[in-house]
């Protein structure tokens, strides 16, 4: 089974995913520090799986 843990953000009906990090001019989220952040960070959350993220954001299951 693939590891789908990482940072997720909903953008309309699209689920954005950063498996190891998310970076912008204003912030940087890193996988090793995922437990240290106060979520949401600019709309990003940490989830242990894509299924958890889709459930949280109310998005349908992904296409296989």
Secondary structure as GFF3:
##gff-version 3
##sequence-region A 1 64
A	DSSP	beta_strand	6	11	.	.	.	ID=ss1
A	DSSP	beta_strand	14	18	.	.	.	ID=ss2
A	DSSP	beta_strand	21	23	.	.	.	ID=ss3
A	DSSP	beta_strand	28	30	.	.	.	ID=ss4
A	DSSP	three_ten_helix	31	36	.	.	.	ID=ss5
A	DSSP	beta_strand	45	47	.	.	.	ID=ss6
A	DSSP	alpha_helix	50	57	.	.	.	ID=ss7
###
